[in-house]
Amino acid sequence: MSLPEAVLRVDLTERAVTAEDIPEPWRRSFIGGKGLGVRYLFEMLNPDIDPLGSANVLCLFRGPFSGYLPGETRFAAITKSPLTGIFVDSYSGGSFADAFVDALGAHVGIIIEGVADEPVTVHLEGGEVEIDETPALWGSDVRELDASLDGAVAGIGPAGESLVRFATIATDGGDHHAGRGGTGAVMGSKRLKAIVARGEPSANPELEAIRARYEERFHDHPEGRAHRASGTLETVDAADELGVLPTMGWRAGRFDGADAIGIDAIQSRADGREASGSEVEGDFQVGDVVPRGGLGIALGANLGIGDLDEVVHLARLCDTLGMDFIETGNAVAWAMLASEEGVIDRTVRFDAVEDASQLIEEIATRSSRLGELLADGIDRAASRLGGANLVPTVKSMSAASYDPRRAPSMALAFATSDRGACHRRSHPVFAEVTGTNWDDNDRITAVINEQNRSSLLWSYIVDDVTAPAFEADLGIEYFDAIGVDITSGELERIGERVWTLTRLFNIREGVTRDDDNLPKVFTQPIDTGGDHATIDRLAFARLLSHYYERRGWTQEGVPTASLCESLGLVEELAEVGDGVDRFE
């Protein structure tokens, strides 16, 4: 086993498949997953191409140790986002990820180019690719799609076909999703309905022994113990207790109905849960989605819905249609606020599951004017209708999971995220809220360290739940096992290199300091249960400036020549060209 050496390129226009060696300098510098994905996007895409046009590409990649890492095996979907117009990487697990890793053979992944003239399915097995015309599958939802194909399936539902800009790539019949940023819409734009992988995980005793050691580290870590107790179900309860739970369209930090959709309510009804998270024993029905923390936030508290069955219903609807539940929940919350404010001439009520359900279906199929507009994202809808400041977005992606008004570090993480208002690049919110006397230096250190580390670990494609297992050595044991001599310092630089190249890609697409913005919502005080929290805009501007300085970026957010030289990105900086010249 070695670092990935080749990639498969699948041209849907020409129905051609070629194997291509990965440039030698890229293999060690970018590793796999996110790192190689952004390097290929930077190489292959010209600035300003339409994300839903034929010039965009979709990379589905594994990491160098996929199949032997603790937690779930995952794959990465990497492309130019139709929602944000910048870089996006999204990850998913389940049986497809397991089969995909083996089906690739010696390749790190597939790069899908062009547009088919009618709906097709890509079949991957033993490192070989076949492209089949499958027009009869067009129109099926993701559960029907999964049942129609023999193998592990990654595909799109009605939302992807309708080019909803936050459509997902669904696997295992909607149990798992590459969710954020609209990767499913890119598949839809290419008339690619599904990718089918066939393969069984291979065996490498040495790497399996390393996995066991890293799993033990995770089990012994405080985050590991908490996860074994409740998975991510405790997120609603913890966020509510700390006053950072997005509630009623981000208007409050605590939700009176949190207990009804939190961990006790779920565990009282579920005696057990399958590893996939889709089927449980107890009162839930087979096929129901167990509302993990993020679902309870986006489709529960943020919509004012405190009924567990209703949250499950909305979650299953999003999953079946193939839509990102975070973006969908925020779009529906925006409509509820817009209805109250008179921005739209339609009644969409908080705590009304029937209103939410109807609008979700309209978004997925673009079957109403409001659904059509929201299918293009909140920012685009607001530009047509008004109400731009009702729901927080950064770079056109809506904020997720945690309200940062009690934790400026979380506001910084949202603002500087490389794919929009994402809580997974860095989420220091709980550490700051429960810590003592954090200052700007603490906030910047936490955010930069987590951003760099997540970029490294997503180049491996680590299940981010188990990321604490890599705190001690960043995974050096895996490199030792495949004969790659590398230090922890080099691995840290890889994380910084990947984050910096992603920034250069986004600058080339037009991102400026103004896009590392603080949504107006977060400057408005909310009641967090005893105090009124807000983010001061001037204080945040100073925080952002200090973040840039620590990053080695200019005050316009551009990586400096000296930083790029130290990271081996001089040529990439030069290729940005006019993107840098704008600031000089």
N, C-alpha and C positions, 0 to 999 in steps of 0.2 A: 504494500500500500504506500502511496506517496501523495504529495500535493497534486491537485487536479492538473491534467496536462492538455485536455481537449474539451471542446464544446460542440454540440450539434446545432446547426443552423437550418431552420425549417422555413422555406419560402412558400407561402400559401398561394401567391400569385402564379408562380411557375410550377408549383407542386414538386419542388426540388428539395432534397435533403443532402447536406454536406457536413462532413466532420472537419473541424478546424483546430489546429494547435493553438493553445493559449500562449501569447508572447511570454517568453521566459521571464523577463523582468516583472511581469504582472503576478506571476504565480506566488512568489514569496512576499511581494509588496502588498497584495490584496487578498490572498488566501482562498477565497471562495465566497459564496453567499452574497451578502450586501457589498463587500469590497469589490469582487469581480463584477457584480452587477452594475455598480455605478461607473466602473471603468469602461465597461462595454457601452453603456449609454453615452458616456462622454465621447467615446470614439465614434459611435455609429450615428448619433443624432445631430442634425444641424439645429441651430437655435431657432426658436419660434415655430417649429413644425406643429401641426395640429395633432394633439394626443389621440384623437379619434380618426386620424387620417392614415393613409397607407404607409407613410414614412416612419411612424412610430414602431417600436419593437417591444416585445414582451419577453423578459428573461425569466425562466423558471429554473432555479438553481438549487443545488444541495451544497453542503459544506464538506470540507475534507475528511471529517470524522463522522459524518451523518450515519446513523444506525448504531453508533457506539457512544453516544453522549447520554448523560443522565436525563431522565424525563422522557417526554414524547419526542419522537423523530419529527422534524419539521422540514418544510421546503420554503423557499423565498420566491415571491412574485415581484419583479422589479420592472418599472416602466416609467414613462413620463405620465403624470397623473392627469386625467381629464377633469378632475375636480379642481385641482390647484394650479395646473400648468407647470409644475416643477417635479423634482424627483419624488418617487414614492417607492417604498419597499413594504411588502405586507407578507405575513407568515401564517402558515397553517400546518396542522398536524393530522393525526388519524391514519387510517389504513392506506390512503393514497400516498402519503409521505413515505411510509415504509416501502410500498411497492415501487414508487418513483425512484428512490435511491438505488435499488437493485436493478431496475429496468434500464437505467442510464448506462450500465456497464462501466466503462472506464471514463465516461464523460462527466463533466461537472454539472451539465444542464442543457437545456434547449433554449435557443433564441428564435422566437417566432417573428417572422417578417411578412410584409405584404398583406394582401386581402384575397380571400377565396371568392370565386364568382358565385358560389352557393354554399349553404351551410356544410361544414365538414367536421369530422372528428379525427384527431391525431392519436394514433396507437403507438405505444412505446414498449418495447420488450427486448431484452438482451442487447441494448445499445443500438437497436435498429428502429426506424420510424416508418410508419405507413400513414398515408392520408386518405381517408375514406369520405365520400360524399354521403351526408346523412341529413337530407332536408326534412325527413319525417320527424326528426327529433326537435326541430325548431318549433318553439311554442310550448314545450314541456317545462314544468317546474323542476326544481333540482331533485326532488324525491322521485318523480317519474323518470327523470333522466338516469339517475343512479340505478333504478330497477331495470332499465332498458338495455344496459350495456354490461358486457361480461368483462370484469376486471375492476380495478380500483379507479374511481372516476373523479376528476376535477372538472367542473363545468359551470355553466351559467344558467340562470333562470330567466323569467320574463324581464326582470330589471336589466340584466346584461344585454338582452336582445333589444330592449328599448333605449339602450345607451344612457341609462341613468348614471350620472357621473360619480355615484358612490355604490355602484353594483359590485358584488363580490365574486370571487371564484370559490365555489362551494365544493366541498368534498364530503364523502360519506353521507350523501343524501341530505346535506345541509347541517350535519352535526358539527362541521368545522368550516371555517371560512378564512381565506385571505381577504381581510375585510376592508381596511381603510384605503381611501384614495381612488377607488374606481377601477381596479385591475380587471374586474369582470366586464366593465364597459369596453375596455380595450379588446378583450376577447370578442365581445359582440361586434365591435367595429370591423373585426377581421373575419367575421362570420365563422368563428371557431366556437362550436357549441361545447365541445368537451375534449379532454385529454384522458386517455385510458392507459394506465400503467399496469403491467403484469410482471411480477417478480417476487421472489422470497428473499428476506434478509440473509446475507451471507454470514459466515462465522469466522471471527478472528479472536482466538482465545486471549491473546495479549491485550487487545483493545477492550474486550469484554471485562477483563479483570480491572482495567483502569476505570471503566464505567462504574463498576461496583464500588470502587474506592471513592469516586466522586459522588455517587449517590449516598454513600455513608456520610460524607462530609455535609451534604445537604440535609440529611436527616438530623444531624447533630447541630445544625445551625438554628438559631431562634426562628428564622423565617421558615425553615423546613418543618420545625415542630408546629408552627402555626398553620402551615399549609396542610399538614397531615390531619390536623384537627377539623379544618373546615374549608379547605381549598381557598377559593376567592370569595366564598359566600359572605365572609365577615366584612367585606368592603363597605357595604351599605351601613352596617351597624357602626363600624369605626368612623366612617366619614360623618355620620349623623352625630355621634357623640362629640366629635371634635369641631362640629359646626362648619364642615367643608363639603357637605352633601348638596350637589346641585338640585334645587327644588323649585317646582313650579316655574320653569323657564328661567332658571338661574336668579330668581328673586329672593331666595332664602338659602340658608346654609343648614337648616334642619327641617325634617319632614315629620309631621305628626303621625303619618302612617308607616314610618320606617319599620316598626316592630312587625307589622303584618307582611312585609316582604323581605325581612332580614333572615338571619341564620336560624333563629329558633323556629320561625314559621316554616321554613323549608325542611329543616331536619325533623320536625314533628310529623311531617307528611311523607318523608322519604326514608325508608329503612336502609337503603343502600343505593349506590350509584355505579353504573358501568364506567369503565375507564374512559369511554368516549364522551361521557357526560350527557348522552342523549336519552338513556333509558334508566329508570329507577324502579325500585320496588316501593310499594306503598300506594298512596292515593293518586300519584301521577300516572298517566296513561303511557303505554309504550309509544315511543316516538316524540313524547313531549320534551321540551327543552327545560332542563333544570335552570332556573334563573340565577346564574352566577352573579357576582357583585356588579359587573358592568351593566348587565341587563336590567337589574333592579334599579340602577341609577338612571340609565337613559330612557327606559320604557316604563319606569315606575315613578320614582320621586320627581323626576324632572317633568313628568306629565301630570303630576298630582294624583297618580293612580296607586292606591294602597291595597289593592286586592291581588293576591298571588296568582289566582287563576287568570286574571286579566293580563298580568305581566307575561305569564306563560303563553297566552294566546297571541299577544303582539310579537313576542320573540319568535314563536313558530311561524308566524306570518312573514316576518322579515327573512327568516332562514329559508323558507320554501320559495319565496320570490327571488332570493339572492340579493339582498341589500344589507349594507352595513348598518347594524342596529344603532350604533352611536350617532352616525350622521342622520339616520332616519328619525331617531328620537328627538334630536335637536331641530330637525326640519318641522316636525309636528309641533314641538314646543313653540317654535317661531310662529307657526300659524295660529296657535292658541293665543299667544300674546298679540299678534297682529289683529286677530278677531276682536279681542278686548279693546285694543287701541283704535279700532275703526280703520286700520290700514287696509284690510280686505273686507269685502262685502259678503262675508260668509261666516256662519257660526261654527266655530271649532272650539269646544269647551275642554278645560282642564277636568280631570277625573271623569272623562266620558270615553270609555273604551270603544264605543261604537263610532264616535267621531274620528278617533285615532285610526281605527281599523279601515274605515272607508278611505281616509286620506292616504294611508300607506298603500293600499291597492291602486289608488289613482296615480300616485307617484311612480310605482313600479311599471305601470302600463301607459303612463302619460295620457290618461283618459279624461282629464279635466284641465281647465286652464291653470288652476292652482297646482295640480299635480304636475303638469308639464313644466311650470316654472320652478317648482321645488326640486324636480328631478335634475335640474342643472345646478343645484346647490343653493344654500341660503343666500350667499352674496349676490349671485346672479338674480335670484328672485327679488331680493330687496332692491337691487338697482332698477328693477322694472316697477315695483309696487310701493317702495318705501319701507321704513322699518329696519334700516340698516344696523341699528344699534340695539336690537331687541335680544339677540342671542350672540354670545362671543364666538368669533372666528379669528383665526390667524392664517394668513395666506390662503384664505377661502376654505380652510378645514375647520369644522366646529370643534370647540373644546370638549374634553372628555373627562368624566369620572370625578374630578376633584375641583372644587372652587378654590382659587388661589388667594382670595382676599384676606385670609389669615396667614398666608405664607408667600411672601414676595419671591422666594426661590422658585415656587411652582409657576408663578407668572413669568419669570425669566425662562423657565424650561419650555413653557408654551410658546413664548415669543420667539425663541431662537431655535426651535425644533426644525429639523431639515425637511419635514414633510407637512408641516402645518401644526395646529394646536394639538399635538400628540402628548399623551401622558406616559408613553412607554420609552421615549428617548431618555427621560430623566423624570423621576417623581419623588422629589425630596420633601413633599408636603407634610407627611406624617412626622418625619424626623425634625422638621422645623417647628411644627405646632407643638410637639411633645418635648422639644428640647428647651434649652435655656439660653436666652440672650444671643440669638444668632445675629451676626452682623453681615455686611455685604460680602466680606471676604469668605465667610462660611458658606453663604449662598452660592457664590460663584464657584468656589471649590467643589461643592457638591454637584452642581449642574454640569460643569466641565468634565469632572471625573466620570460621572454616569454616562454622559453623551459619548465620550471616547470609549468607555468600556463596552457600552451596548453596541457600538459600531464594530468593535473587535469580535464580540461574542456572536453577533448576527452574521459575521463573515464565516464563523464556524456553523452558524444556524443552531445555536443553543436554544433549548426551551427556556425562555427567560424566567420562568418560575424557578428554575434550578440554578440561576446565575450566581447565587451566593456560594455555590460549591467551587467557583473559579476565583474567589477573592484572593486566595493565598498565592497562586502561581500562574493564573491566567491560562491554565491548560497545557503547561509545558510538558507534562508527562505524555500527552498525546503526540507531540512533535518528536519527543525522544523515541517513542515506539515506532515511528516511521522513518527514523534516521535523519531528522532535520534538526540541526544544531541551531538553537535560537534562545535568546535570553528574554527575561520578563520585560526588560527595557525596550527591546525590539518589538515585542508584542504590544506594549503601550503605544509605541510610535505608529504601529499599523492602525490601531484604533484612531489615533489623531489624524493619520493620513487619510483614512476613509472618510472621516467627518469633514476634513478640509476639502477633499476633492468633491464631495457632495455639495459643499458650499460654493465651490467654483462652478459646478454645473448649474446651480440655482442662480448665481449671479449672471451667468451667460444667458439664462432665461429671463433676466430682468429684475431679479430680486435686489432690493436696496435696503438700507437701514429702515426706511419707512415701512417695509414689510415685516420687520421684526417688531411689530407694533403691540401695543397694549389695548385690547378691545375696550371700548368705552364702558361696556357693562361692568368691567372690573374696577372702574374708578367710581362706581356708584355704591354707596354703603348698603350692606345687608345686615339683617339681624341674625347673628349666629347663636343666639340663645344666651343672652346676658351682655353682649356688647355688639357694637356696630362696626363691622370691618370693611376696609376698602384698601385700594392700592393708590398711593399718591403718584400722580403722573410724573412730576419733576423728580421725585426720589427714584422712580423706576428708570427714567432717562439716565440718571447718574449710574445706576446699577448696570444698565446695558453698556454704557461707555466703559465702565471698569471691566465688564465681561469681555468686550472687544480687546481691550488692552491686554488682559491676561491670555487671551487666545493668540495674540500676536497678529491681530487684524487692525486695519485702519479704523478711524472713527466712523467710516461709512460701511464698516462691516466686510471689508475686502481683505483676504489673507495677504500678508506682505510678501515681498520677494524673498526676504531673508528666511521667513518661515517656510515658504514653498521650497526654497533651496535645501533647507534642512530635512524636508520630508520627501525630497526627490520629485517635486511637482513643478519644477521650473517650466517645462514645456507645456504643461497643462495650464499654468497661469498665463503664459504667453498666448495660448489658444483662446483664452477668454476674450482677449483683445478689447473690443469696444466696451465690453462689460466693465472693465477696469477703467478705461479712458473716461467714462462718464464722470468719475469721481475726481479726476485730476484737474 
